[in-house]
Amino acid sequence: MIQFFRSAVPGLVTLLFCLVFFPLHLVAAEEGEYIAIRKEGSGNIALVLDKLDAKGRKETSYAQSLDAIMNGGLDFTRLFSLISPPLNVKDSSDRKNIVINFPALTSVGAEVYVGGAVTMKSDEIILEMKVYEAAGSKLLMNKIYRGNEATLRTMGHAFCADLVELLTGKKSVFGSKIVFISNKTGFKEIYECEFDGYGPKQLTNSRSISMNPVLSPDGKHLAYIDFTSGRPTLYIKSLIGGRIASVGKSSVSIDPGWRSNSEVGATLSFDGNQEIYLVNIDGTLSRRVTNSKSIDISPTFSPDGSKMAFVSSRNGLPQLFIQDLASGEVKRLTFSGRYNTQPSWSPAGDKIVYTTWEKGGEINIFTIGSDGSGLVQLTRNCGENKSPSWSPDGEMIVFTSNRQGKEKLYVMSSKGGNERVLLQGDGEQTQPSWSLFR
């Protein structure tokens, strides 16, 4: 029997325009107007994020926390080249009429300047943020965010999300979640963390083996496989009400993947063969999708739900195939690589990321166009790299790697590069899945 990388038990189966605008130009987009900036040759936006103004002990403390939150968030995206502000960047002697030294900003190569202030009204924290075009001295955004001490991180990231959308025309990763498996308790349980690895928390406590967690597009349901019943069973958990449904028929279940908010694909074996079915969120079967004598696993769906990419052994060793769900037509997608598994369809619908077991024993991550063109290798010479999953904006990929010994979660650019550890916790972390909602 074929062994696939996503199985935890042996034997079981951009719309980011690369244009140069200097000075900045407003570009009409489908979702509204935005500022498109790209520094030629770097691909990053040269940004000065100045320290927040504040008066008073509490305000100053909150401002320092927000400075760190926003700097860390924007640095995580790798969309910006963060430049230290010139010493004479502004004159704040008149709080009501702060004067910004735009020539000083352009002299250090800044394209965008961001400044702001923290004030308080009773127990409410008020964050006012302003964004300027450095070359033209033009105010691009002036927005106020309100919260309290417990919501500082949310406030800071809300601004970061608005800034990314303003400058790129795209939604960002801020507010998104990543689910994954960790064995820190001695059992394989499902955990959740924020997009940057912050605040991991345990979602299951089955004291058994859980695997293959995936969040529905709207983030309201979690599909996963669990061995509590003695066999791998598909469970669908409501993250709002806590209700848990399972597939009622006696079978082995593996590798769920959401087609929509109400339907998840998974491999079931109750007919004696491992085929992919669509399952409703109440655990009832919707319909059978594949019908072959081979092993078919790991469904991942195009953003509109009309097509499914999956792994099949129908031509020998596992390769990626795409099936049109209306006509049932199946086409082979990958021809390079002897052992291709773990596909994940990009949010834009143009690419599929997957893993390949290479001859030397390495497992590496590749992307390929959904039409079979443009094969790109993303990882190399660093051990086993598995379970790739797209960020909701399509700019990054989270994956598992054992390059430092234990398996940990990493993130990298969707084009490869900028690889770094997502979080450092006890035990090992595997099988990440990035939510599409924020």
N, C-alpha and C positions, 0 to 999 in steps of 0.2 A: 504494500500500500504506500502511496506517496505521502511524504511528510511535508507539510507546509509550515513556513516560519511562524505564522500568526498563532498556530495551535500551541497551547501551553503544555499539552500532554503528548508524548511521542506516539505515533500511530494514528492520531486524530487529525482527522483533518481540521499685460497689465494695463488693466486700463490706466496705467501710469505713464503718461506721455513723456517720451524722451526728447523734449524740445528744449532749445536754448532761448530763454526770454530774458534779455537784459537791456534796458530795464524791464520790469514786469509788465505783462499784458493780461487783461481779462480775457478769458476764453469761455465761450458759451458751451455748456455741457447739458446733457439731458436732465440732470438733477439740479441745474441752476448754474450760476456763474461761479467760477473759481479761479484762483491764481495758479498758473502753471510755471514752475521754476525749475530749471535744471542748469547747474553750473557745468559748462562744457568739459567733458573728460572725467568728471567725478560722479555725476549722477546724484549727488547730494545737494541739499539746500543749505546754503551758508547762513546760519542763524545765530544771532546774539540773543540769548535769553538772560535778561538782566535780573539782578536780585530784586525781590519785591520790596517796595517801600512799606514801612510800618512805624507807628509810634505807640509806645506803651509796651510793657513787658509781655503781656499775653499776645498782643498782635505780632510782636517781633518773633516770639516763639513759633506761632502758627505760620508766619511768613517763611521762617527757616525750614519748617517741615514741608511746606508747599513747594519751596525752591527745590528741595531734594526730590520730591515726588515727581515734579514736572521734568527736571533734568534727567532722572532715571527713566521715565517713561519715553521721552523723546529719543534718548540715546538707544533704548531697546529697539525702536523701529528701524534704526540704521538708515533713515531717510534724510537725516540732517548731519551737517558738519557744525558742531556746536563751538562757537568762537567766544572767547572771553571778552567781555565788554571793555572798550578803551577806558582809561581812567577818567577821561573828560567827556564821557558819553552823554551826561545830562547835568543840568543845573536844577537841583531840587530845593533851592532856598525858598522858593515860593511854592508851597504845596498845591495851590490851586492853579498854578501856571508853570508846570515843569517844562523846561526847554531841552529838547533832544539835539545833540550835536550830530547831525546826519553826515557831514563830511568826514568826521572821525570814524563813523561806522563804515563808510565806503572805503576808507583808507586801509582798513583791516580786512577788506573783502566780504563784508557782510551784505547779504541780499535782503534779509528780513530782520527787523528788530522787534523784540517782544519785551514789554515792561508791564508792571502792574503794581497794585497796592492792596494791602489787607487792612480792613477796618472792622470794628465790632459795633453791633447795636444790640444791647442787652446781652444774651448768650449766643446771638447769631453771628457767625463769621461771614464777612462779605469780601469776596475776592473780585476785584475789577481788573480785567486784562485788556491790554491794547496791543494791536499788531500793526506795524508800519512797514511799508516798502522803503528800504534804505536809500535807494538811488533817487526816488522821486519824492521822498518825504511824505508819502501819502498814507493816511490812516485806512487800513484795510478791515479792521475789526475792532469793536469796542463792546465787550460783553461782561456781564456781572454774574457771578456764581455765588450761591448762598448755601450754607450748611452749618455744621457744628464740628466739634473736635473729633467726633466719631466718624465723620464723613469727609475728612480732609483728603484722603486718598481718592475718593470718588470725585470730589471737586477738582482736584488737580488733573485727574485723568479725563474729566469732562472737557476741560480746556484743551488738553492735548488732542483729544478726538476732534474737537472743532477746528483746531489749527491744521491738523493733517487734511481734513476734508476741505478746508479753505484753500490750501496750497496745492492739493493734488486732485480734488474732485472725487475722492474715493473715501468710503468708510474705512475705519481703522480697526486695529485689534483691541483697542481699549474697551474694557467691559466684557470681553469674551472669556470663556473658560476652557480648560483642558482637563479631561478625565484620563486616568491611567491606572495601572496595576502596581501595587507595592506589596512587598512581603515583609515589611518592617515589624509586623506583629507575629511573624512566624507562619501566617496564612496569606494567601494571595487575595487581597481585598481591593475594592475600587476606591480611588481617591479623586478629589477634584482640587484644582488650584486655579488662580487667576492666570491671565495670559503670560505673565512674566515669572511664573513660579511662586508667586506670593500666596500665603495663606492656605496651604494644603489642608484639606479636611477629609475624613473618612466617610464614604457614602454607604458602604456595605459592611456587615459584621456577621458573615455566614460561617466563619471559622472553617472554611473549606477552600475550594479553588474557584475564584472568579476570574473571568478573562474576557477579552474583546469588548470593552465598554465603548459605546457610541451614543452621543447625544442627538436627539431629534433636531431638525433645523431651527425650531423655535425654542429649543432648550428646555422644554417642559417634560420630556420623557427620556429615560435612559434605558437603552437595550444592552443586554450583556448575557454572557453564558456563565452558568454556575453549576457546581457539582454537588450541591447539598442533597439532591434527591438520589444520588448514587450514579447518575449519568449526566453528561453535559446537556443542560436544558436551557432553552432560551427564555429569559425573563424580560419583561417590560415594566419599568417602574415609573410611576408618576412622581416627579420631583416636587410637585405642589401638594397633592393630597396624600402621597405615600402609598397609594394603591399599587399592588404588584400583580401582574398577570403573567401566565406562562402558557406555552404551547401545550394544548390538552392531549395531543396524541403521543403515544409512547414512541420515542425516537431519540436519536442522537442529534443535537443541534450545535452548530458552530457558525462563527463569522457573520454576525449581523451587520447590516448597513442600511441606513435610512433612505427610502425613496421620497418620502414626504413626511409631514408632521403626523400622519395617521397610518403610515404603512412602512414596514421594515422588511427588508429581504434577509434571508438566512438560509443556510444549508440544513436540510432535514433529511433523515434517512428512514422514515417509517415505511416507505415502499420498498425497502431493501437496497436502494441505491442512494448515493449522496447527490441530491438535486437541490436547486435553489427555488424557494417558494417566497411569495409575499405574504406577510402576516399582519393582521390588524392590531391596533394597540391594545385590544382586549384579549389577545392571544388566539383568536380564531384565524383560520386560514383564509386568505383572500384568493390566491390562485397559484398554480405551479408555473414556473417560468422556464426552467431548462428541462430537457428530456433527452438524455444520452446515457450510454453505458459507462461513461467515464466519470471521474470525480469532478464536480463543479462546486467551487467555493468562492468566498470573498467577494460578494457583490458590492459594487459601488455605482452610484447613479449620476447621470448628467444632471445639471442644475434644474432642468425642466422636467426631469423624471421620465423622459421618453426613451432613454437608452440606458443599458446596464453594461458595465465592464466587469469581468469576472475572471477567475483562474480556472483552467480546465486541463485535464490530462488527455483530452480526446485525440491529440496528435503525438502522444508519448509523454515526454516530460512536461511539467506545467508551463503553460504560456498564457498570455492575456488575450481575451476575446471581448468583442463588443456585440451585444444583442439589441436589436430594435424591438421594443416591447410591444409595439402594435402589430408588426408583421411577423415577428419571430425570427427574422433573418439574423444570422450569426456570421461575423467576420473575424478572422484572426487579426490581432493588433500587433503583437511582438513576434519578430523573427530572429532578432539578435539576442543572444543569451540562452543558455540551456535550461535555466531553472528560474523562471520569473514568477513572482507572487506579490501579494499585498498591495493591490492597486488602490489608489485614492484619486477621485475625480476632482479637478480644480474648481473653485467657485465660479470662475469665468467660463468654464466648460471647454476650454481649448487644450488642456493638458491633463495627463494622467501621470502620477508619480507612483513608483513601484520599486521593489527590491529584486536584486539578482544575486544568486549564489554563484560565485565565480570559481574558476578551476583551482586557484591557489588556496581556496578555503575562505576567502573574504566574502562578506555579504555587503553589497554596495547599493546605493540608491540612484535611480535614474528617473528622468522625465521623458515622456514621448507625447507628441501631439495626438489628440483624439482621432485624427485622421491617419495616424501611423507615421507622420513625418517628424523631423526635428528631434532625433534621439540625443539626449544630453546626460552625461554622467555627472552626478553631483558630489559623491564621496569617493575617496580612494585612499589606499594605504593606511587604513586606520581600523582594522578588525572587522567586527560585525555591526552593520548599520541596518536597522530594521524598522518596521511599522511606521512608515512616513504618513503624515497627515497635514493637510493644508491649513494655514491660518485663514480666517474669514475674509481677509482682503487679498489673499493670493500672493502676498509678498514674502511669506516665510513658510517653512516646513518644520514641524516638530517630529522628532524620531528618537529611537532608542539606539544607543551605542555602548559597546564594552571597551572602547579605546583606552580607558583608564583602569581596566580590570573589571570592576563591577558594572552591570548594566545601569545606565543613567539616562535621563531625558536630555536631549540637546535640541537647539533650534539652529536653523541656518537660512540663508537667503534662498528664495525659490529658484535662483539661478546657480546656486552653489556658493560656498564661501560664507564668511562671517559665522562660522560654527562656534557655538559656545554652550556650556552646560546651562540647562534651564533651572534646575534646583538641586541642592545637595541635601539629601535626607538619609535616614538610617535605611539599611537594606538596599534592595534594588528597585528601580522603577522601570516599567516596560509598557508596551502597547498604548501609547498616547493617542488620543483623538481630540482634535481641536474643534470647538463648537463653531457653527456658522452664524450664530446670533451674537448680538451685543446689546 
